[in-house]
Amino acid sequence: MGLVFAVQVLPIAAVALNGFATEWAGSVLPVGYTTQYMSQLFADPRFTQAVGNSLLVAVGSLVVTSTICVPAILVAHCYFPILDRWMGALIILPYAVPSIVLALGLLRLYSGNYGVVLNGTPWVLIFGYIPLAASLYYVPIKNNLRAIALTEIFEAGRLVGASDLAIMRRIVIPSIMPGLVVGLVMNFTLAISDFVYANLLVGGHFPTLQIFIGVLSGGSGRLISALITAYFAVVLIATSIVIWATSRKIAS
Amino acid sequence: MSYVEIRNLSKRFGDTPVFESIDLDVEKGSICVLVGPSGCGKTTLLRAVAGLAAPDQGTITIDGKDVTRLEAKQRGIGMVFQHYALFPNMSVEQNLAFGLEQMKLPATIIAKKVSRMVDLMGLGPRAKARPATLSGGQKQRVALARALVLEPKLLLLDEPLSALDAQIRKRLRDELKKLQHEMGFTAIFVTHDQEEALLLGDRIGVMQSGRFAQVGGPSEIYGHPATMAVAKFIGDFNILDPVTIEQVFNRKCCLNWAVHPQAIEIFRPIPKPKLSEGIYQADVQITGVHVLGCVLRYMVQAKGVALKIDALNRPNMTPMKKGDAARISLSAADICELQN
């Protein structure tokens, strides 16, 4: 427990302290504390823009990926077991391909060659996360689906007069909610914390928090620490909202 | 015309026939048990009646209406599955209410029907519980209640007790019989347990390789098996072929005999046995004695032929022991002559 605390919490606490420190060198704790760097950060319009952009991409990606990936996983599992086997293999592909190759492929796909022009807009990021998001939904949702006797549940539901849609809505989706929450949280954190694809696909056209961290990386260490602390706070609050909202749905 | 009529029903999976030319009648308010070894086609037959498997030919009529081509949800059939198939995210009450909600009944009527069924099945204390927190017996009660609350025209039960331990199984079996008498529902019950079949069935259909080997009442099936296959499956018979009959009882005949273990009398050897018409006797050697509760099972050898004999295990009696010599007696009236 102590080791987990040391490895996971201490570095975050140290960064946060550094963001509020007046001076911190040669001592265990900072010599004094100040909100100067945090105030400077919040006064910077680039920061508020980056937070807004990151939240837009993360929430947009959550809506788009969950709308596309979750029904695809459910339908493949329930009705097309043969396709489901292919899906299991396909979802790991984006992680086997180097990021640069995937990013270049996405840029080519959305540059108008195939009738869709999204390059330079947040949509290229939102749609670009779909291949990465699929596996983050697939694994936890499949684990939940495997734990329920789906064929018998569908048969029992049909015999009591329910349509497949009603069975899906009232029984299957609530039963996989724990997996869905895990998928949503993982996808949210992927979208809000991604630097590689954000930088390669939109770069300075649409600066996200991670790109803003990159921009500040050559400057004041205190300011960077304040920014990372604020970033952690944004992620924590946003993920808590996602978990809270979906947990309420499970409880109801 | 019977309440449920199945005529000339057949089903194949590829080239393999699952069941062929099945004819079955089930009277209203009765339980028909389909019994047979694993893979004989009884569950697929039940699924065809439910509308979960499409038959290749034949008709299924329930209460005068041909339901052969109807969807499962349009047949008015309730089904209890072997592994319960309860809705895991719903409480006991919600599981029962789900089907009634699909019928768009008013909430007050749904609540009343659910509450009545919960009380009837003794599920009151667990009404708010989720399936994961219930015992196997409770889960099966919920599954039964979920089917019965819809007042189905026909209830199908697919080995509903086979996943339960012996004691709960016996208790639920008795409860099911009592419930059927009280509610008067019509049911087809699938099992591979002959004791369950004999206890629950008003009629029993013994299936072998996708066909009915015999259909009849429990006494008829138990007392007079029509074929060797039925005798081997029901009743734990001693099956004797003509050669063995001659060897043991010194009697010539051309048919096989099926003899219940309790139909053979065993006693200590007497110097001059009295022989009478229609009574066959033989000397035996006891090779084993097993206590089966109220019954003592003697395993004996009669001129090299192994037989099993059941005797009442009376209190204070001194049973014969392994290695003892004994004499057995069999009345001709207790012999079932079998067609192959």
Interface residues (C-beta under 8 A of the other chain):
Chain A: I148 A149 E152 I153 E155 A156 G157 R158 L159 V160 G161 A162 S163 A166 R170 I171 P174 S175 M177
Chain B: A50 G51 L52 E71 A72 K73 I77 G78 M79 F81 H83 A85 L86 F87 P88 N89 M90 F98 G99 Q102 M103 R146 A147 L150
